[in-house]
């Protein structure tokens, strides 16, 4: 076994660090853009008079960062080569995501917006794998050019993790000789609809409540008659782009069907799977940042005439958390490496439980590390003049979204106790 970071990835990290210092840090500091990252960050980012949505100047700064990263060749690294990327794989992405998050808050990697100099683009891969030729041509090109933005409408007021019980319905209806669908329902936490021109809306088209089959995904224009953004939910970490959207007699043609009819949940699983391992790596990096800052502070802060670091009450909890970080890194990178050796269906069969382990423990670790950093820094740690409260508030979200801790643990238990495949063989050991 070789646990060294691959040479090509190490070279990439060095190039990224140089790019951040040359182009991103100066942009972060010009025209008082630092207000989006210092103690003013929540207020600077939030338009309190517009339902708490992100301020336009904040989102424009993120777009400019991405434009520069794309020009420098970093933004599309994870994408296939036919889309201008380098298809660097899950292991490289895990290493990069941890590296960038471990630098702390900054324009180079703002996780509140899933915005980074190295993009994630799960929807591009969804269109590559499930889109019709016409959808691929329109949406992949459009998303990479910035003309098309798709929100993701799965969760509902009464149904979150139990997506197979969703109440949104779509029934066949022909209009002016065109076959199509009439959609009625509502979605919660429909993130990003304020800038989206399409929403991926999941609706039951067959089967019965609780069936995994019978759910279809539709590409619904946000400007379609009957689509209405009712409300934006203010959250623990502002600004918000998490909307309650209703769909009342919304008609779309057959060409709006995205992915396999009646098997739309395969798209939802595709959306979250790569996100979960990368999210875990980001949480690891952010947590390690909190611990490193705590160590530095404990060595220089001298209450009662000696450094805080001399106290076992400071040493031991920090040791425990850093031990978790070391173990997490090994599990995340091993799982990411395994994912790179497999197809998508094989990942679902053989390492889905390991991805869930990485995700729920990584997110919990980050929250614990941020909380401990606040404690070590005392009153200043509780203030907004340190980044720990922001890191905690943001990563606390990840313990709920894209599969809560309990759903992730349920997935692990399903494999462990045989509910999702009794005596599942290791890859290569099938008979």
N, C-alpha and C positions, 0 to 999 in steps of 0.2 A: 504494500500500500504506500502511496505517495501523498502526503498531506500538504505538500507545498502548493501555494497558489500557482496555477499554470503561468508560464512565462508570458504568454500573450495577454493574459488578463492583468498581470502585474504591470506590463507596459501600458495597457489601457488606463489603469488607475493613475499612473504617473502623468499621462497626457491629460487626463481629466483634471487632476490637481492643478496643472499648469494653466489649463483653460479657465478654470474657476478663478484663479488669481489674476489672470490677465484681463478677462472680459466680464465675468459675472460679479466679482466683488466690487469693481469700480461702478458697475451699473447699480448694484445694491446700495451704494453710498451716494450716488449722484441725485440731485434734485430732492434731497431729503427722503429718498426711497427707504432709508433705514427705518423710517417710522412704521413700516410694515413688519418689522422684525424686532424692534426694541419694545420697551414697556408700553408703547402706544399701539401695538400691533392689532389688538382686537378692535379698537375704535377705528384705526386707520383702514382696516379691511372691510368694515361693516357699514352699510348704508342703513342706518337705523330708521330713516324715514321712508324706506322702500321695502318694507316687510323684512328688514334685516338681511337683505341679499348682499352679495359682494359688491364693493364699489367698482365702478368701471375702470378707474385708474389702477386699481390693484390687479384686476384681471388683465389689463393691457400690459402691465409690467411682466406678468407671467408669460403672456404671449410673446413679448420681446425676448425674454429669456429662452423660450423654446425655439424661436426663430434663429437666435445665435447658436444654440446648441445643434440645431439641424444643419446649419451652414458649416459648423465645425465637424460634423460627422458623428455626433454622439447620440442625438435624439432617437434615431431609428435602429440603434445597435441590435435590439432584440428581434427586429422584424426580419422576415425572409429577404433574401437578396433581391428578389424580383420587385420588392417595394422599397428598395434603397437601403436595406439594412444589411447586417452581417450575420444574422441568425446565430448569435453567440451562445444561446442555450440557457438553461435554468441555473446551472452552477455558476456561470459567469455573472448572471444577473443577481444571484443571491450575494455573491462576493461584492459586487458593485453597490447594491442597495445597502448592505451593511456599512460599507466604506463611506458612502455619502451621508448616511444618517448619523454616523459617528462623529461627523464634523459639527453637529449641532444645527440650530436654526439658521436658515439662510436661503437666498434666492436659488441656490444651486439645487435644492432638494426640499421643496415645501410639501410635506406629506398631507397637510390639511386639504390640499387641492389635488393630491395625487400628481403633483407637477414636479418634474425633475429634468435635469439635463439628459438623462437617459429615460425615454418614455416607456410606458407599459403597453398600450395599444391592444388590450384584449379583444376589442370589438373588430379590429382589422382582421385578426385571426378567425374570429367568428364568421365574418363574411367570406374569408378565404375558404373555410371548411364547409360552410353551409349555404352560402349565397348562390342565387342563380347567376348565370353569366352577366345578365343585365345589372343585377344588384352589385356584383363584384365591381363591374366597370364604374358604376355611379358612386357607390358608397366608399369603396377603398380609396379611389382617387380623391373623392370629396373630403374624406376625413383627413387624409394626409395633406391636402391643400388648405384645409381649414374652412371649407364651404359647407361641409356636412357635419353635424354633431348629433349624436344619438344618445338620448337618455335611456334608462333601463327600468321598466315598470313591471315589477314582479310582486312586491309586498303590497298587502291590502290592509284596510283598517282592522279587520278581524282575523287576518291571516298573514303570518310572516314566514317562519321556518316551515310551517305546514302548507307549503305552496300548492300541494295537490288538492287542497280544499278551497282554493280561490273561488270567489263568487262572480268575478267578471265573466261575462258570456259573449260569445260571437256566434251568430246564426247566419246561414246563407241567405243572401238577398240579391236579386238581379236588378240593376238600374240602367235604363236606356240601353238594354240589350247586353250589358256588361255584367259578367258574373262577379260577385263580391260578397262582402260580409258586413253585417250590422253589429257593432260592438256596444255593449252597455256594461258599466261597472265603474270602479274607482281604484286608485292606487295611492299608497302612502310611501313616504320617503323616496319619492320619484326624483332622485338627485340629478341636478344639472338641467332641468327643463327650462330654466330662465334663459339659457343660451342655445338650447337644442332646437333643431328644426324637425327632428323626428324623435319618436318615442318607441322603443321596443316594448310593445304591450303584450303580455301573456294573458290568454283568455281560454276558458274551457269551450271546446267545440264538439266534444263527444265524451262518452263514458259517463261515470258517475263520480260524485264527490269522493275524494280520497284516492281515486285512481291516478297513477302516474301517467298513464296514457290518456289521450283525449284533450291535451292542452296544446295550443298552437300559439306561435309568436307572430305578431303583426308589426309591420313598419308603418306607424301612424303619423302623418304630418301633424305637427303641433298646431298648425293653422286650420286643420280640418274642422268643419262645422260640428259642434257638439263637444269639442275638447275644451276644458276649462280648468285653469289653475285656481283652485279654491283658496289655498292658504299655504304659507311657508312656516314650517315649524322651527321656532327658535330652539337652539340646542346648547348643550354644556359648553361647546366651543363655537364661537361665532366668527365669521358670518354664516348664514345658512343658505343652502340651495336645495333644501329637502322639502319637496312640495307634496301637497295633497291634490291630486288631479282627478277630475271626473270625466267620464266618457258617456255621453247621452246620445244614443242613436247615431253613433259615428259610423259612417259608411266608408269602406275601403275596397278597392278592387282585388281580385285574386292575386295580382302581382305584388300585393303588399304582404303576402304570406312569406315569412322568413324561416328557412330551415324546414325540417320534416314536419308535415302536418300531423297533428295528434301526438307528436313526440317532442314538443317544444322544450320540455325540461332538460333535454340533452344540451340545449344552448345555455341554459342557466348554469348547469354544471361546468360547461366549457368556460363560461365567463369567470367563475370563481376559482377554478382550480389553480391556474398559474398565478392568479392574484394572491392566493393564500400563502404560497411558499415565499413569494417576494415580499409580501406584507410581514411575514415572520422575520425575514432578514432585516427589514427596515426597523421593526420593533427591537430586534437585537442591537442594531447599531445605535439607535436612540437611547436605549437603556445603558449601553456601555458608555456613551457620552455622559450621561448623568452620573455614573459611578466614577469616571475619570475626573470629572469636575469636583465631585465630593472628596476624592482622595487629595487632589491639589489643595482644596480648601482646608481639609483637616490637617494638612501638614503646615499650613501657614497661620491658621487661626490659633491663638494661644490664650485661652481662658485659664484663670488660676495659675498663670505663669508657665504653662507647658502646652505643647501642641495638642489639639484635639486628637490627632492620630495616635497619641500615646495611650489612649483609653481603649480598653478591650470592648467597651460598649459601642465604640465607633468601628473598631477593627472587625469584630466578628460578623455583624450583619453585612458589612461590605464584602467580606470574604465569601459569605454564603451566596450573595447575589453574583459576585464575579465567577464563582464556581458554576452557578447556573448558566452564566453567559458562555463559559468555555464548553460546557456540555451541549448547550443549544446550538452553538456554532457547528459542532461536529455533526449533530443530527440534521440540521438544515442543509449543510453542504453535502452530506452523504445522500440525503433524500433528493436534493436537486440533481446530483450526479446520476442517481438511478433514473430519475425522470428523463434525463437526456439520452438514456439507453433504450427508451421505450416509445411506443406509439401512444397517442391519447387514450385509446381504450385500455391498453395495458397499464397505463398509469392508474386509471380508475380501478382496475382489478387488483394490482399488486402493491401500490404504495399510497392509495388514497388515505389510509389510516395514518401513515407516517406524516403525510402533508398536514393532516388535522392535528397531530401531536405537535408539530412545529408551530402551527398557527396559534393554537390556543395557549400554549405555554410561552411562546415568544411574546404575545400581546400582554399576557399577565405579568411576565418578567419586566417588561418595559414600565408598566404602571407601578410595580413595586419598586423599581430602581428610581423612578421619578419621585415617588413619595418619600423614599429614603433620602434622596438628594435634598428635598425640601427640609427634612428633619435635620440633616447634617448642617445645612446652611442657616438654620434657625429662622428668625424673622425675615431676613433677606431672601431666603429660599421660598418663603410664602408669598413674597412680593412679585409683581410682574416685571421687576427689574432683573430677575433671573428667568431663564426659559423653562424651568421645571414644571411650573403650573400649566403652561401651554402644552408641553409634551404630555403631561399626565392627562389633561382634558381631551387632547386629540386621540391618544392611543387607548383611552378608556372606551372610545367609540368602537374600536376594532374588536373588543371583547363581546360585542353584540352583532355588528354587521357582518355580512357574508358568511353567516353561520356563527351563532353565539358559541361561547365556550362549551355550553351544555350540548349543543348540536354537534360540535366537533368531537366531544368526548363520546357522544352517542354513536358517531360514525366509527370511532376506534373500538368501542365496545361491541358494535355489530360484527366486526371482523374477529375480535378476540373471542367472543362467545359463540360464534358460528351463525349469527342471524343473517349475515351478509355473505355467507359462503363458508360452510363448515369445513374445517381442516384445509383451508386454502393453501395450496402449495406455493413455495417460493418460485420466482420466475426461473425457468430452466429445469425445474424438478417435476414437471407434469409427466404423467404416465399415460 
